[in-house]
Amino acid sequence: MSHPRRITSRDNPLFREACDLAHSARERRRTGRSVLEGIHLCEAYALRFGAPQTVLVSDSAESHPQVIELLRSQPVEPVRMTDELFSQMSTLGQGVGLAFLIQTPRPELPARFEGDAVYLDRIQDPGNVGTLLRTTAAAGIATVITAPGTAWCWSPKVLRAGMGAHFHLAIHESVSWEAVRDRLDAQVIGTRLQQASSVFESDLRGASVWLFGSEGEGVSSVIAPDVSRWLRIPQVDSVESLNVAAAAAICLFEQRRQRSLK
């Protein structure tokens, strides 16, 4: 396998560019580009979108069987990097030294959101956002919209928690509720503990837009008036409310369960 370039210096422009994208949310937003690290994410991206803009591979990863197979399937010539430099660029503590530099997927906001969708309202923990994306994809919902103030979906921590779910979803980021509200053809469902119906006693078979609010405040007061139905998850009174990602999993899979019944 031939390589046209090998990066051995911290002054290399491509190395500096990769570091900026990996470690700076501002740079990712400014350039509209992202970094994918590891075999699983790179394979998932290639299956969905094809070739990345740039492939980076560490010296030690070059002989890894899965890396060899993946790189052979790509029309982009990989750029080698010393293990030390790759480690400095990487946001992973461990793993195979493979990275894709990509243009961040930005699907166009549709005139109408048809069918099911999930709207994430100012959820700031990257682990929660990644888990929510993974849960949403596993439940068969293909559209996720995030409010301004929600953790950036293409950040390294969210990508790791999502485990490839990004590539099964149309993700629309930093979209205000006002821009979404008039595009909906489905009921709007929110979750809260008080003055709400049990999720297990509600008919969830219809098309729905699920709202999941911030970890501390729940659904915004700006959005709350547009909620068609409020649901709650019955739980022991003496225990704090569920983590937002856990609550979402219960709701989305209860909906999926109901739809599977004859």
C-alpha positions as CSV (number, residue, x, y, z in Angstrom):
1,M,0.0,0.0,0.0
2,S,1.7,3.2,-1.2
3,H,1.4,6.5,0.7
4,P,2.2,9.9,-1.0
5,R,2.8,11.6,2.3
6,R,4.0,10.9,5.9
7,I,3.7,13.5,8.6
8,T,6.6,13.7,11.0
9,S,6.5,17.3,12.2
10,R,4.1,19.2,14.4
11,D,4.5,22.1,12.0
12,N,2.8,20.2,9.2
13,P,-0.3,22.1,8.1
14,L,-2.4,19.0,7.8
15,F,-1.4,17.9,11.3
16,R,-2.3,21.4,12.7
17,E,-5.6,21.3,10.9
18,A,-6.5,17.9,12.2
19,C,-5.6,18.9,15.8
20,D,-7.8,22.0,15.5
21,L,-10.8,20.0,14.3
22,A,-10.3,17.3,16.9
23,H,-9.9,19.6,19.9
24,S,-11.8,22.8,19.0
25,A,-15.6,23.0,18.9
26,R,-15.3,26.6,17.5
27,E,-13.1,25.3,14.6
28,R,-15.6,22.5,13.8
29,R,-18.4,25.0,13.7
30,R,-16.4,27.6,11.7
31,T,-15.3,25.2,9.0
32,G,-18.3,22.8,8.9
33,R,-15.9,19.9,9.2
34,S,-15.4,17.0,11.7
35,V,-13.0,14.3,12.7
36,L,-14.0,10.6,13.0
37,E,-11.7,8.3,14.9
38,G,-11.5,4.6,15.0
39,I,-12.4,1.7,12.7
40,H,-16.1,1.5,13.6
41,L,-17.0,5.2,13.0
42,C,-14.9,5.3,9.8
43,E,-16.5,2.2,8.5
44,A,-20.0,3.5,9.3
45,Y,-19.3,6.8,7.6
46,A,-17.9,5.1,4.4
47,L,-21.0,2.8,4.2
48,R,-23.3,5.8,4.4
49,F,-21.5,8.6,2.6
50,G,-18.6,7.1,0.7
51,A,-15.1,8.5,0.7
52,P,-14.0,11.1,3.3
53,Q,-12.0,14.2,2.4
54,T,-8.9,13.0,4.1
55,V,-7.7,9.7,5.7
56,L,-5.1,9.7,8.4
57,V,-3.4,6.5,9.6
58,S,-0.7,6.1,12.2
59,D,2.4,4.0,11.5
60,S,1.3,1.2,13.9
61,A,-2.2,1.0,12.5
62,E,-1.1,0.7,8.9
63,S,-0.7,-3.1,9.2
64,H,-4.0,-3.6,11.1
65,P,-6.1,-6.1,9.0
66,Q,-9.3,-4.1,9.3
67,V,-7.5,-0.9,8.5
68,I,-6.0,-2.4,5.5
69,E,-9.3,-3.7,4.3
70,L,-11.0,-0.3,4.9
71,L,-8.3,1.7,3.2
72,R,-8.3,-0.5,0.1
73,S,-12.0,0.3,-0.4
74,Q,-11.4,4.0,-0.4
75,P,-10.4,6.1,-3.4
76,V,-8.6,8.6,-1.1
77,E,-4.9,8.0,-0.6
78,P,-4.2,7.8,3.1
79,V,-1.7,10.1,4.8
80,R,0.6,8.4,7.3
81,M,1.5,9.9,10.7
82,T,3.9,8.9,13.4
83,D,2.3,7.3,16.4
84,E,3.4,10.2,18.6
85,L,1.8,12.8,16.4
86,F,-1.4,10.8,16.0
87,S,-1.6,10.4,19.7
88,Q,-1.3,14.2,20.1
89,M,-4.1,14.7,17.6
90,S,-6.4,12.0,18.9
91,T,-9.1,12.5,21.4
92,L,-9.2,8.8,22.3
93,G,-7.2,7.4,25.2
94,Q,-6.7,4.2,23.3
95,G,-7.6,2.7,20.0
96,V,-6.4,2.0,16.5
97,G,-4.8,5.1,14.8
98,L,-7.3,5.8,12.0
99,A,-9.1,9.0,11.4
100,F,-11.3,10.5,8.7
101,L,-11.6,14.3,8.1
102,I,-15.0,14.9,6.8
103,Q,-17.4,17.6,5.8
104,T,-20.0,17.5,8.5
105,P,-23.3,16.2,7.1
106,R,-25.8,19.0,7.1
107,P,-29.1,17.9,5.6
108,E,-31.4,20.6,4.3
109,L,-34.3,21.5,6.6
110,P,-37.4,20.0,4.9
111,A,-40.4,22.1,4.2
112,R,-42.4,19.6,6.3
113,F,-41.2,17.1,8.9
114,E,-43.3,14.0,8.1
115,G,-43.5,11.1,10.4
116,D,-41.6,10.7,13.7
117,A,-38.9,13.0,15.0
118,V,-37.0,13.8,18.2
119,Y,-36.3,17.3,19.3
120,L,-33.5,17.8,21.8
121,D,-33.9,21.0,23.8
122,R,-30.7,22.3,25.3
123,I,-29.3,18.9,26.4
124,Q,-25.7,19.8,27.2
125,D,-24.0,16.6,28.3
126,P,-22.3,15.0,25.3
127,G,-22.8,11.5,26.6
128,N,-26.5,12.0,27.0
129,V,-26.8,13.4,23.4
130,G,-24.8,10.5,21.9
131,T,-26.9,8.0,23.8
132,L,-30.1,9.7,22.7
133,L,-28.9,9.6,19.1
134,R,-28.1,5.9,19.4
135,T,-31.5,5.2,21.1
136,T,-33.4,7.2,18.5
137,A,-31.8,5.3,15.6
138,A,-32.4,1.9,17.3
139,A,-36.0,2.8,17.8
140,G,-36.4,3.3,14.1
141,I,-36.8,7.1,14.1
142,A,-34.7,8.8,11.4
143,T,-34.9,12.5,12.2
144,V,-33.3,14.3,15.1
145,I,-33.4,18.1,15.6
146,T,-31.5,19.9,18.2
147,A,-32.1,23.3,19.8
148,P,-29.4,26.0,20.1
149,G,-27.6,25.2,23.3
150,T,-27.6,21.4,22.8
151,A,-24.2,19.7,22.7
152,W,-22.8,19.6,19.2
153,C,-23.7,16.2,17.7
154,W,-20.4,15.9,15.8
155,S,-18.1,16.5,18.7
156,P,-15.8,13.6,19.6
157,K,-17.6,12.7,22.8
158,V,-21.0,12.6,21.2
159,L,-19.6,10.6,18.3
160,R,-18.2,8.0,20.7
161,A,-21.4,7.7,22.6
162,G,-23.4,7.5,19.4
163,M,-21.5,4.4,18.2
164,G,-22.3,5.1,14.6
165,A,-25.9,6.1,15.1
166,H,-25.2,9.4,13.3
167,F,-25.0,7.7,10.0
168,H,-28.6,6.3,10.3
169,L,-30.1,9.7,11.1
170,A,-30.8,13.0,9.5
171,I,-29.5,15.4,12.1
172,H,-30.5,19.1,12.0
173,E,-28.5,21.1,14.5
174,S,-29.2,24.4,16.3
175,V,-32.7,24.8,14.9
176,S,-35.0,27.0,16.9
177,W,-38.4,25.7,17.9
178,E,-40.0,28.5,16.0
179,A,-38.4,27.2,12.8
180,V,-39.6,23.7,13.5
181,R,-43.1,24.3,14.8
182,D,-44.8,25.2,11.5
183,R,-43.2,22.3,9.7
184,L,-44.7,19.6,11.8
185,D,-47.4,17.1,10.7
186,A,-47.4,15.1,13.9
187,Q,-48.5,15.4,17.5
188,V,-46.0,17.0,19.9
189,I,-45.2,14.9,23.0
190,G,-43.4,16.1,26.0
191,T,-42.4,14.4,29.3
192,R,-42.8,15.7,32.8
193,L,-43.6,14.3,36.3
194,Q,-46.7,16.2,37.1
195,Q,-50.0,16.6,35.3
196,A,-49.2,14.0,32.7
197,S,-50.5,10.6,31.6
198,S,-48.6,7.4,32.1
199,V,-46.6,6.5,29.0
200,F,-47.7,2.9,29.4
201,E,-51.4,3.8,29.4
202,S,-51.3,6.1,26.4
203,D,-51.8,5.3,22.7
204,L,-48.5,6.1,21.0
205,R,-49.1,4.5,17.7
206,G,-49.5,7.8,15.8
207,A,-46.8,9.9,14.2
208,S,-45.0,11.9,17.0
209,V,-42.5,14.5,17.6
210,W,-40.9,13.7,20.9
211,L,-39.4,16.6,23.0
212,F,-36.7,15.8,25.5
213,G,-35.6,18.8,27.6
214,S,-32.4,19.8,29.3
215,E,-31.1,17.8,32.2
216,G,-31.9,20.4,34.8
217,E,-34.9,22.3,33.5
218,G,-36.8,19.9,31.2
219,V,-38.7,21.3,28.2
220,S,-38.4,25.0,27.7
221,S,-41.3,27.3,28.7
222,V,-41.2,28.6,25.2
223,I,-41.9,25.2,23.7
224,A,-44.3,23.9,26.4
225,P,-47.4,25.7,25.1
226,D,-47.1,23.7,21.8
227,V,-47.1,20.3,23.5
228,S,-50.1,18.2,22.5
229,R,-49.6,15.6,25.1
230,W,-47.7,15.3,28.3
231,L,-46.5,11.9,29.4
232,R,-44.8,10.6,32.6
233,I,-42.9,7.4,33.4
234,P,-44.3,5.9,36.6
235,Q,-41.5,5.4,39.1
236,V,-40.9,5.1,42.8
237,D,-41.7,8.5,44.4
238,S,-38.7,8.6,46.6
239,V,-36.2,8.3,43.7
240,E,-35.0,11.3,41.6
241,S,-36.3,11.5,38.1
242,L,-34.7,9.4,35.4
243,N,-31.7,10.5,33.3
244,V,-33.0,12.1,30.1
245,A,-31.4,9.4,27.9
246,A,-32.9,6.6,30.0
247,A,-36.4,8.3,29.9
248,A,-36.2,8.7,26.1
249,A,-35.3,5.0,25.7
250,I,-38.4,4.0,27.7
251,C,-40.7,6.3,25.7
252,L,-39.4,5.5,22.3
253,F,-39.4,1.7,22.8
254,E,-42.8,1.8,24.4
255,Q,-44.0,3.4,21.2
256,R,-42.2,0.8,19.1
257,R,-43.7,-2.0,21.2
258,Q,-47.3,-0.7,20.7
259,R,-46.8,-0.4,17.0
260,S,-45.6,-4.0,16.8
261,L,-48.8,-5.3,18.3
262,K,-51.4,-6.8,16.0
